[in-house]
Amino acid sequence: MVESATMSGQIGALLENLKSSDNATRSQAEAQLTQTRQSSARDLYQAFMQHISLAQVADAQSTAMACLLLKKLFLDERKSEEGLE
C-alpha cells in the first residue's frame, strides 16, 4: 500500500506525465494511475484533495486535471456501488 505522504509528493509528477506529449510517458502515467486507484484509492483521493487545496502552488492545468480525475474517481465508485458497471 502506498503511504499517503508519498502519494501526495508524487501526484504533481503524475499529473504532469498525464499531460505529456510523449505517448509512452502518458501511457505509463495512465497505468500508474489505474494501479494506484485499484490498490489505494483512499490515498489517491487524499492526494488529489491536497493538490487541489494547494492550488496557488500548482499550475492551473494540473489543478484542473486533479479535479477531473477526482470527479471520475468519485463517479466510478458510485457506479460500482449502484451496480451500474
N, C-alpha and C positions, 0 to 999 in steps of 0.2 A: 504494500500500500504506500502511496506517495504521501509524504508529510505535507501538511497544509502550507507551512512556511516555504518549503521547497517549491511547491506548486505556484505560490504567489510570485516567487522570484523568476520562474520560468514562463509565466503567462505572457509577458511582454514579448519575449523572443518567439514564442509560439504564434502570437498574433502577427508579428512581423513576417514570419515564414509563411503564414497563410496568405499574405498579400504579395508574396514574391512572384516575379515574372518568370522565374525558373520553375518549370513543371516538376522536376524531381524534388526540389526543395518544398514546393507546395504540397506535393503528394505525400512526402514524408511527414509534414506537419499535420495533414489531414489524418494520416494513420495514427500519429501520436495522440491527436485529439480524440479519435474514436476509442483507442485503447484506454486512455485516461478516463474517458467518460464511462466506460464499462467497468473499470476497476475501482475508481474512486470519484464518483460523480459529486459527492458532497464537497470534496476538496476542490474540484473544478468549479463548482458553484461559488464557493467562498473566494477563490482566486479571481473569478470574473467580477464578483461584487467589490472586492478590494480594488481591482484595476479601475472599475467604473467610478468608485468613490474618490479615487486619486486622479480624477480627470485633468486637473491642472498640470499634473506631471506627465501624463500620457498625451500623445498626439490625438487629434480628433478622429482620425480614421481608425486607430486602434481602439479607442473608446467605443465608437460606433460598432465595430466588429464584435467587441466583447458583449455589447448589449444584444446584438442579433443572435450570437451564439448562446447567450444566456436564455433568451426567449425560446430558441429552438430546443434547448435542453429541457426547459420547463414544459413546453407544449408536447414534446415527445414523451416525457414521463406521464403527462396527463392522459395521452392516448393509450399508453400501456395500462394505466390504472383503470380506464374505462373500457378496455378490451377492444379498442378501435384499430389496433395494429394486427 
